[in-house]
């Protein structure tokens, strides 16, 4: 951002590659460069919404959402505030189905109201963290490297969720819920240096939870890193923790760079159910739910 000022972006296309999609002309992104002194007002939000292809009934609530998003960004000294996706419920009301708020670490001392909610060095800042969530947050800061691991506990679950890869994780999570499964956590990874050590910390965190009865792992990654690293990490954790895979099932679906090597690595562990990129998601998730 050459102007060094905040930018508000909105798109009706959505998706994990929305920025790239816009450069190909497949989806419009509306941008508004905000002068931090002048601010961003309701009429500015209405102007943005007018540039989007939305139905008349949604114009006002969408503008209100954009304006509220700006106020939140400003009031908590955020670096980024994102809602993706913003969805319609059965009654046609807007719902923030997923959101990320990244607060400037250097501004946390100005916001005592965020104590116990926002965590220094964390990519997650919604709700009070559990002990395991705090450990993952601290690992991001203490383990060298700029890779980021994410871990969020989910109440009442028994399926260890170690799927990686943008929208793929949401697809698998949706299928788990649809087929009656109860994931014990949500996790994802942003690649970078130190990934191998941080990935191992994440998998050990998932496997250490006493309520987890089955591990659902793998990835759908086209770039960034090979899925063979995921397979290698799983095998290391299983061996080091002395896990009996005859009693603790593992289901893996691997798609991406290094998938052939990943299959060979995981095949060395007896009892692991392996699926490749051709396996339908519903079939794989169905197997996970049945085992749990």
Buried (B, 14 or more C-beta within 10 A) or exposed (E): EEEEEBEBEBBBBBBBBBEEBBEEEEBBBBEBEBEEEEEBEEEBBBEBBEEBEBEEEBBEBBBBBBBEBBEEBBEBBBEEBBBBBBEEEEEEEBEBEBBBBBBBBEBBEEBEEBEEBBBEEBBBBEEEBBEBBBBBBBBBEEBEBEBBBBBBBEEEBBBBBBBBBBBBBBBBBEBBEEEEBBBBBBBBBBBEEBBBBBBBBBBBBBBEBEBBBBBBBBBBBEEBBBBBBBBBBBBBBBEEEEBEBEEBBBBBBBBBBBBEBBBEBBEEBEEBBBBBEEBEBEEBBBBBBEBB
